[in-house]
């Protein structure tokens, strides 16, 4: 699944030039996420404990989103696929870069250390001149060459990969090229140019869609297994157009505009009313809106989310389907893209804002998505490495925030400085700074608001006879 966007959720003077969204990351796993802008800028955020976000460190959490810049990548980025262990990022020129844990050989960088914290170019097979798609899972990765061949690298667990170096996946006799690869948790799905799905790996809950009566069976990548077509479709005209893999279930969209699912249904993530009814072949997911068609799907660990052609976003499962709305709903709003982590998902709105769900998706009433960052505003934290001697109060980040946010500032002249927070009616609620501070240094303070009511707050920076005020939003 894809989740591309530009990373701006803050109001005020941008720290980076505005960019426009393209789509969300092709896979977001656990709590590691990424995005690529239309201009080809790569941003990452979330869990980074194995250096998988490629920002030069294994700092546990990257927040707010941070841009990844490599001098040799001059044409920009095209796609990114992060997991909790490693990340593949694809450039517009067709090169793959990797970062994170190489424990299972999944980085395809011979001689690398167990962990690398900055993106390095993988070693491509001699026969591959460029790549056009990537997909990663916990301990293996898939890549699609520009001429439509699929390659796998990583751990042999459940036979979902072939070797610890990039090796080509054999094609069935009736397949001339692949158009999509999707790496699930210990299994893989490949979509052919003629709209047929093939699979291998662990078949937990029947997620492979091969109608096996034994759901623990593993299927070797030496022979790809065809995913059975849904019952009742005309096989002469029906094609799958997109596939999404996850932990316990698989989603696929057909050229009939319907959504199909296989695997575990414990949390009704297949859209079936019986929570005990796992599906061992692709099964039709009911529509909440009969006239619209499915255009995008996202699969988390135990939930599914679908985007329809009318711009509506639904949680799949339950009666009725739950419709997600933004916290700042405005006239003409619609959803444009969605991508799932294991426990929460991001959605891109037509207003250029990325919204995030609650981590508890099984609670029925949590259908209002909170803004995480706005795509035409500030993209990330200010640069802390070079600061002229000027008086600057940076916009807090993140903004909106819940329950804490960071406020950065610089001074033109050293001296007594105060940084205070006021509520909407002018009452002082916090003093973050009241001391002598040095000029030309980036200062930052954390504002914790968990004891306060949600709403608008103002930051006031005073040093000598100079002062500045900025506005921020606490959104519970």
Secondary structure, DSSP 8 states (H G I E B T S, - for coil): --B------B-SS-SS----EEEE-SEEBTTEEEEEETT--EEEEEE-TTSTT-BSS--SEEEEEEEE--TT--S-EEEEEE-SSEEEEEETTS-EEEEEE-TTSTT--TT--SEEEEEEE----TT-S-EEEEEE-SSEEEEEETTS-EEEEE--GGG-S--SS-EE----TT-S-EEEEEEETTEEEEEETTS-EEEEEE-GGGTT-S--S-TT-EE-TTS-EE----TT--TTT--EEEEEE-SSEEEEEETTS-EEEEE--TTSTTS-S-TT--EEEEEE---SSTTS-EEEEEE-SS-EEEEETTS-EEE-SSSS-EEEEETT--TT--EEEEEE-SS-EEEEETTSEEEE--S-TTSTT--EEEEEEETTSB-S---SS---S--EE---BSSSBSSEEEEEEE-SS-EEEEEEEEETTS-EEEEEEEEEE-TTS-EEEEEE-TTS-SEEEEEEEEETTEEEEEEEEE--
